[in-house]
Amino acid sequence: MPASILEEVGHLLEAAVTRDTATRLSCPSCGSAHVAQVLGDNGGISFVCTACGHSWS
């Protein structure tokens, strides 16, 4: 288990930044491209904006 969720999100963000810009998601709340993909509570995939904290699936 990571020491904090911020460390884990940081690793995911680094991976997302290296992707092609055409495949990046943007936050529906603030429009930021700083989006991390995370495993949801029910085992599904969710997304979280690391700029504003908005989450969605």
N, C-alpha and C positions, 0 to 999 in steps of 0.2 A: 504494500500500500504506500503510495507517495506521501511524503511528509505533509503536503498540502495540496488542495485542489488547484491552487494557482500554479504550482510546479507542473502538474499534469496538463493543465490547459496551456501552459507555456510551451510544452513539447508539441502539443497538437497544433498550436499556432505557428510554430516554426515550420512544421511539415506543410501546413496550408499555404504559407507564404511562398514556398518553393514551387508550388503548382503553377500551371499556366493561368494567366489572368482570365481567360475565357471560361475556366471551370470554377472560378471562385464564386462563393455565395456572398450576398450582401444582406445585412440586417434589415428586416422589414420595418423596424422601429426607427433606427437612426441612419440607415444607409451605409454604415461602415462595412468595409471588406474584412474586418478583423473578426472572423467567425471561426469557431472551433466545433468540430463534430465530436459528440460525446455519447457514451452509452447511457440510455435512459433507464429509469427505475424498473420498467417492465421488460427490459432486455432489448427494446427498440433503439433506434438511432434518434438523437436529438441534436440540436445546434444551440450554441450560446455565443452571443456577441461579447467579445472581450473588451469592447469599448464602452458599452452602456449596460451590459448585464442581462439584456433581454434574451429569453430562451424560447425555443419553439421546436416542433417536430413535424 
